[in-house]
């Protein structure tokens, strides 16, 4: 039986145009701290990234920020992370985030958030890892993407017998229970076995 010890959260470096986005990010950070789940994130101190990390750290949680050197100033690297890893480039950042996480969660965000989310979905679809991938669909933010995925399946570009393995939570409270339920049937150690190492090396 596998357990969730760390979660990589993808989210925007901006707060978005609705207070509910910031509220959800803050709530998720607090929940991760309460549940003893380490937050792995992009290392920034602004937007939803900063709100999630700040809430987790202030609630006594463990935070690992991973940020490329060229973004330290732009995204105001978060000073309260228990561990701040500075990488050479985006590829190294993504590899380390993958290696250290047991699951991936996407809050609202921009193109970077979308790219990271879709990359993990692609690896799952190709059976390269078994870590769960989840979107927090607060205020219907991810509805257009979910509709696009449905369209891809309806038009034959996603095999109906192998639908996208994407979890959806309506709010922050549902995130950890859904992730734990997803990994509970998996054998212990299956989230960080040889296939996962190979994926990381090829990213």
Secondary structure, DSSP 8 states (H G I E B T S, - for coil): -----EEEEE--SS--SSHHHHHHHHHHHHHHHHTT-EEEE--B-SHHHHHHHHHHHHTT--EEEEEEGGGTTTTTB-TT-SEEEEESSHHHHHHHHHHH-SEEEE-S--HHHHHHHHHHHHHHHTTS---EEEEE-GGGTTHHHHHHHHHHHHTTSS-GGG----EEESSTHHHHHHHHHHHHTS-TTGGGSHHHHHHHHH-
